[in-house]
Amino acid sequence: MAKAICELLWIRNLMQDLNIKQDNPMRLYCDNRAACNIAHNPIQHDRTKHVEIDRHFIKEKLEAKLIEVPHVRSQDQLADVLTKAVSNQLFYNCLKKLRMSDIYAPT
């Protein structure tokens, strides 16, 4: 999650350099409820010590309102269509949400 946030912040800085105003926090949709809870949890536990530095980085960006980490159901996670083997139905549903279409399909 920390690497994805770094990418989002890089894109945000690029947009600022291009004079594109970005007032709202950028959203990183996460389908892992445990990761969302750790990101929003102000208390450090022994179970999460191995991700302590990343958690502090994420917490800092959340508090600065640069990013949001909303939970999304796994079925609605659009990134899965690019990274996982999915069923035909889920593939076409994701393509529709991304507003992509087959340019070779008969009209």
mmCIF file of the C-alpha atoms, coordinates in Angstrom:
data_MODEL
# 
_entry.id   MODEL 
# 
loop_
_atom_site.group_PDB 
_atom_site.id 
_atom_site.type_symbol 
_atom_site.label_atom_id 
_atom_site.label_alt_id 
_atom_site.label_comp_id 
_atom_site.label_asym_id 
_atom_site.label_entity_id 
_atom_site.label_seq_id 
_atom_site.pdbx_PDB_ins_code 
_atom_site.Cartn_x 
_atom_site.Cartn_y 
_atom_site.Cartn_z 
_atom_site.occupancy 
_atom_site.B_iso_or_equiv 
_atom_site.pdbx_formal_charge 
_atom_site.auth_seq_id 
_atom_site.auth_comp_id 
_atom_site.auth_asym_id 
_atom_site.auth_atom_id 
_atom_site.pdbx_PDB_model_num 
ATOM 1   C CA . MET A 1 1   ? 0.000   0.000   0.000   1.00 0.00 ? 1   MET A CA 1 
ATOM 2   C CA . ALA A 1 2   ? 2.865   2.390   0.790   1.00 0.00 ? 2   ALA A CA 1 
ATOM 3   C CA . LYS A 1 3   ? 4.351   1.931   -2.693  1.00 0.00 ? 3   LYS A CA 1 
ATOM 4   C CA . ALA A 1 4   ? 0.979   2.626   -4.309  1.00 0.00 ? 4   ALA A CA 1 
ATOM 5   C CA . ILE A 1 5   ? 0.635   5.787   -2.211  1.00 0.00 ? 5   ILE A CA 1 
ATOM 6   C CA . CYS A 1 6   ? 4.088   6.916   -3.364  1.00 0.00 ? 6   CYS A CA 1 
ATOM 7   C CA . GLU A 1 7   ? 2.904   6.453   -6.963  1.00 0.00 ? 7   GLU A CA 1 
ATOM 8   C CA . LEU A 1 8   ? -0.264  8.445   -6.247  1.00 0.00 ? 8   LEU A CA 1 
ATOM 9   C CA . LEU A 1 9   ? 1.750   11.269  -4.715  1.00 0.00 ? 9   LEU A CA 1 
ATOM 10  C CA . TRP A 1 10  ? 4.068   11.280  -7.738  1.00 0.00 ? 10  TRP A CA 1 
ATOM 11  C CA . ILE A 1 11  ? 1.030   11.566  -10.031 1.00 0.00 ? 11  ILE A CA 1 
ATOM 12  C CA . ARG A 1 12  ? -0.338  14.360  -7.825  1.00 0.00 ? 12  ARG A CA 1 
ATOM 13  C CA . ASN A 1 13  ? 2.957   16.266  -8.119  1.00 0.00 ? 13  ASN A CA 1 
ATOM 14  C CA . LEU A 1 14  ? 3.001   15.718  -11.884 1.00 0.00 ? 14  LEU A CA 1 
ATOM 15  C CA . MET A 1 15  ? -0.519  17.115  -12.121 1.00 0.00 ? 15  MET A CA 1 
ATOM 16  C CA . GLN A 1 16  ? 0.549   20.171  -10.094 1.00 0.00 ? 16  GLN A CA 1 
ATOM 17  C CA . ASP A 1 17  ? 3.498   20.696  -12.449 1.00 0.00 ? 17  ASP A CA 1 
ATOM 18  C CA . LEU A 1 18  ? 1.032   20.616  -15.344 1.00 0.00 ? 18  LEU A CA 1 
ATOM 19  C CA . ASN A 1 19  ? -1.131  23.221  -13.538 1.00 0.00 ? 19  ASN A CA 1 
ATOM 20  C CA . ILE A 1 20  ? -3.963  20.759  -12.964 1.00 0.00 ? 20  ILE A CA 1 
ATOM 21  C CA . LYS A 1 21  ? -5.576  21.606  -9.640  1.00 0.00 ? 21  LYS A CA 1 
ATOM 22  C CA . GLN A 1 22  ? -6.216  18.658  -7.309  1.00 0.00 ? 22  GLN A CA 1 
ATOM 23  C CA . ASP A 1 23  ? -8.034  19.819  -4.170  1.00 0.00 ? 23  ASP A CA 1 
ATOM 24  C CA . ASN A 1 24  ? -9.596  16.527  -3.119  1.00 0.00 ? 24  ASN A CA 1 
ATOM 25  C CA . PRO A 1 25  ? -7.665  13.637  -1.613  1.00 0.00 ? 25  PRO A CA 1 
ATOM 26  C CA . MET A 1 26  ? -6.655  10.938  -4.088  1.00 0.00 ? 26  MET A CA 1 
ATOM 27  C CA . ARG A 1 27  ? -8.334  7.577   -3.495  1.00 0.00 ? 27  ARG A CA 1 
ATOM 28  C CA . LEU A 1 28  ? -6.545  4.263   -3.225  1.00 0.00 ? 28  LEU A CA 1 
ATOM 29  C CA . TYR A 1 29  ? -9.284  1.640   -3.325  1.00 0.00 ? 29  TYR A CA 1 
ATOM 30  C CA . CYS A 1 30  ? -8.363  -1.375  -1.206  1.00 0.00 ? 30  CYS A CA 1 
ATOM 31  C CA . ASP A 1 31  ? -10.185 -4.716  -1.121  1.00 0.00 ? 31  ASP A CA 1 
ATOM 32  C CA . ASN A 1 32  ? -8.287  -5.929  1.953   1.00 0.00 ? 32  ASN A CA 1 
ATOM 33  C CA . ARG A 1 33  ? -10.270 -4.884  5.009   1.00 0.00 ? 33  ARG A CA 1 
ATOM 34  C CA . ALA A 1 34  ? -7.390  -5.741  7.371   1.00 0.00 ? 34  ALA A CA 1 
ATOM 35  C CA . ALA A 1 35  ? -5.041  -3.399  5.467   1.00 0.00 ? 35  ALA A CA 1 
ATOM 36  C CA . CYS A 1 36  ? -7.662  -0.615  5.600   1.00 0.00 ? 36  CYS A CA 1 
ATOM 37  C CA . ASN A 1 37  ? -8.105  -1.114  9.344   1.00 0.00 ? 37  ASN A CA 1 
ATOM 38  C CA . ILE A 1 38  ? -4.350  -1.054  9.994   1.00 0.00 ? 38  ILE A CA 1 
ATOM 39  C CA . ALA A 1 39  ? -4.019  2.147   7.948   1.00 0.00 ? 39  ALA A CA 1 
ATOM 40  C CA . HIS A 1 40  ? -6.742  3.897   9.967   1.00 0.00 ? 40  HIS A CA 1 
ATOM 41  C CA . ASN A 1 41  ? -5.845  2.399   13.373  1.00 0.00 ? 41  ASN A CA 1 
ATOM 42  C CA . PRO A 1 42  ? -3.972  4.887   15.606  1.00 0.00 ? 42  PRO A CA 1 
ATOM 43  C CA . ILE A 1 43  ? -2.692  2.124   17.922  1.00 0.00 ? 43  ILE A CA 1 
ATOM 44  C CA . GLN A 1 44  ? 0.404   0.055   17.089  1.00 0.00 ? 44  GLN A CA 1 
ATOM 45  C CA . HIS A 1 45  ? 0.127   -3.663  17.889  1.00 0.00 ? 45  HIS A CA 1 
ATOM 46  C CA . ASP A 1 46  ? 2.816   -6.345  18.083  1.00 0.00 ? 46  ASP A CA 1 
ATOM 47  C CA . ARG A 1 47  ? 1.162   -8.129  15.146  1.00 0.00 ? 47  ARG A CA 1 
ATOM 48  C CA . THR A 1 48  ? 1.872   -5.171  12.858  1.00 0.00 ? 48  THR A CA 1 
ATOM 49  C CA . LYS A 1 49  ? 5.410   -4.295  13.990  1.00 0.00 ? 49  LYS A CA 1 
ATOM 50  C CA . HIS A 1 50  ? 6.893   -5.488  10.695  1.00 0.00 ? 50  HIS A CA 1 
ATOM 51  C CA . VAL A 1 51  ? 4.978   -2.779  8.801   1.00 0.00 ? 51  VAL A CA 1 
ATOM 52  C CA . GLU A 1 52  ? 5.473   0.005   11.340  1.00 0.00 ? 52  GLU A CA 1 
ATOM 53  C CA . ILE A 1 53  ? 7.416   2.402   9.074   1.00 0.00 ? 53  ILE A CA 1 
ATOM 54  C CA . ASP A 1 54  ? 4.960   1.972   6.201   1.00 0.00 ? 54  ASP A CA 1 
ATOM 55  C CA . ARG A 1 55  ? 2.019   2.418   8.573   1.00 0.00 ? 55  ARG A CA 1 
ATOM 56  C CA . HIS A 1 56  ? 3.426   5.717   9.869   1.00 0.00 ? 56  HIS A CA 1 
ATOM 57  C CA . PHE A 1 57  ? 3.963   6.938   6.302   1.00 0.00 ? 57  PHE A CA 1 
ATOM 58  C CA . ILE A 1 58  ? 0.382   6.001   5.356   1.00 0.00 ? 58  ILE A CA 1 
ATOM 59  C CA . LYS A 1 59  ? -1.018  7.546   8.556   1.00 0.00 ? 59  LYS A CA 1 
ATOM 60  C CA . GLU A 1 60  ? 0.857   10.791  7.849   1.00 0.00 ? 60  GLU A CA 1 
ATOM 61  C CA . LYS A 1 61  ? -0.624  11.039  4.340   1.00 0.00 ? 61  LYS A CA 1 
ATOM 62  C CA . LEU A 1 62  ? -4.126  10.184  5.614   1.00 0.00 ? 62  LEU A CA 1 
ATOM 63  C CA . GLU A 1 63  ? -3.929  12.887  8.304   1.00 0.00 ? 63  GLU A CA 1 
ATOM 64  C CA . ALA A 1 64  ? -2.676  15.425  5.750   1.00 0.00 ? 64  ALA A CA 1 
ATOM 65  C CA . LYS A 1 65  ? -5.763  14.532  3.665   1.00 0.00 ? 65  LYS A CA 1 
ATOM 66  C CA . LEU A 1 66  ? -3.597  13.829  0.617   1.00 0.00 ? 66  LEU A CA 1 
ATOM 67  C CA . ILE A 1 67  ? -5.086  10.348  0.210   1.00 0.00 ? 67  ILE A CA 1 
ATOM 68  C CA . GLU A 1 68  ? -8.120  8.294   1.184   1.00 0.00 ? 68  GLU A CA 1 
ATOM 69  C CA . VAL A 1 69  ? -8.183  4.521   1.525   1.00 0.00 ? 69  VAL A CA 1 
ATOM 70  C CA . PRO A 1 70  ? -11.807 3.436   1.069   1.00 0.00 ? 70  PRO A CA 1 
ATOM 71  C CA . HIS A 1 71  ? -12.694 -0.247  1.165   1.00 0.00 ? 71  HIS A CA 1 
ATOM 72  C CA . VAL A 1 72  ? -14.094 -1.788  -1.992  1.00 0.00 ? 72  VAL A CA 1 
ATOM 73  C CA . ARG A 1 73  ? -15.495 -5.293  -2.459  1.00 0.00 ? 73  ARG A CA 1 
ATOM 74  C CA . SER A 1 74  ? -13.169 -7.712  -4.253  1.00 0.00 ? 74  SER A CA 1 
ATOM 75  C CA . GLN A 1 75  ? -15.755 -8.118  -7.027  1.00 0.00 ? 75  GLN A CA 1 
ATOM 76  C CA . ASP A 1 76  ? -15.608 -4.359  -7.671  1.00 0.00 ? 76  ASP A CA 1 
ATOM 77  C CA . GLN A 1 77  ? -11.809 -3.994  -7.586  1.00 0.00 ? 77  GLN A CA 1 
ATOM 78  C CA . LEU A 1 78  ? -10.976 -2.745  -11.084 1.00 0.00 ? 78  LEU A CA 1 
ATOM 79  C CA . ALA A 1 79  ? -7.244  -3.398  -10.719 1.00 0.00 ? 79  ALA A CA 1 
ATOM 80  C CA . ASP A 1 80  ? -7.901  -7.151  -10.630 1.00 0.00 ? 80  ASP A CA 1 
ATOM 81  C CA . VAL A 1 81  ? -8.799  -7.212  -14.313 1.00 0.00 ? 81  VAL A CA 1 
ATOM 82  C CA . LEU A 1 82  ? -5.207  -6.171  -15.073 1.00 0.00 ? 82  LEU A CA 1 
ATOM 83  C CA . THR A 1 83  ? -3.424  -8.407  -12.566 1.00 0.00 ? 83  THR A CA 1 
ATOM 84  C CA . LYS A 1 84  ? -5.422  -11.618 -12.036 1.00 0.00 ? 84  LYS A CA 1 
ATOM 85  C CA . ALA A 1 85  ? -7.131  -14.322 -14.019 1.00 0.00 ? 85  ALA A CA 1 
ATOM 86  C CA . VAL A 1 86  ? -10.837 -13.478 -13.785 1.00 0.00 ? 86  VAL A CA 1 
ATOM 87  C CA . SER A 1 87  ? -13.993 -14.968 -15.264 1.00 0.00 ? 87  SER A CA 1 
ATOM 88  C CA . ASN A 1 88  ? -15.378 -13.651 -18.551 1.00 0.00 ? 88  ASN A CA 1 
ATOM 89  C CA . GLN A 1 89  ? -18.327 -12.023 -16.793 1.00 0.00 ? 89  GLN A CA 1 
ATOM 90  C CA . LEU A 1 90  ? -16.137 -10.199 -14.270 1.00 0.00 ? 90  LEU A CA 1 
ATOM 91  C CA . PHE A 1 91  ? -13.728 -9.192  -17.054 1.00 0.00 ? 91  PHE A CA 1 
ATOM 92  C CA . TYR A 1 92  ? -16.500 -7.604  -19.135 1.00 0.00 ? 92  TYR A CA 1 
ATOM 93  C CA . ASN A 1 93  ? -18.040 -5.940  -16.059 1.00 0.00 ? 93  ASN A CA 1 
ATOM 94  C CA . CYS A 1 94  ? -14.678 -4.341  -15.244 1.00 0.00 ? 94  CYS A CA 1 
ATOM 95  C CA . LEU A 1 95  ? -14.212 -3.226  -18.853 1.00 0.00 ? 95  LEU A CA 1 
ATOM 96  C CA . LYS A 1 96  ? -17.649 -1.614  -18.753 1.00 0.00 ? 96  LYS A CA 1 
ATOM 97  C CA . LYS A 1 97  ? -16.768 0.238   -15.526 1.00 0.00 ? 97  LYS A CA 1 
ATOM 98  C CA . LEU A 1 98  ? -13.539 1.435   -17.146 1.00 0.00 ? 98  LEU A CA 1 
ATOM 99  C CA . ARG A 1 99  ? -15.620 2.556   -20.164 1.00 0.00 ? 99  ARG A CA 1 
ATOM 100 C CA . MET A 1 100 ? -13.584 0.398   -22.512 1.00 0.00 ? 100 MET A CA 1 
ATOM 101 C CA . SER A 1 101 ? -15.043 -1.407  -25.508 1.00 0.00 ? 101 SER A CA 1 
ATOM 102 C CA . ASP A 1 102 ? -13.897 -3.768  -28.231 1.00 0.00 ? 102 ASP A CA 1 
ATOM 103 C CA . ILE A 1 103 ? -13.177 -1.668  -31.313 1.00 0.00 ? 103 ILE A CA 1 
ATOM 104 C CA . TYR A 1 104 ? -13.484 -4.776  -33.482 1.00 0.00 ? 104 TYR A CA 1 
ATOM 105 C CA . ALA A 1 105 ? -16.926 -5.780  -32.196 1.00 0.00 ? 105 ALA A CA 1 
ATOM 106 C CA . PRO A 1 106 ? -19.705 -5.646  -34.799 1.00 0.00 ? 106 PRO A CA 1 
ATOM 107 C CA . THR A 1 107 ? -21.962 -2.626  -34.406 1.00 0.00 ? 107 THR A CA 1 
# 
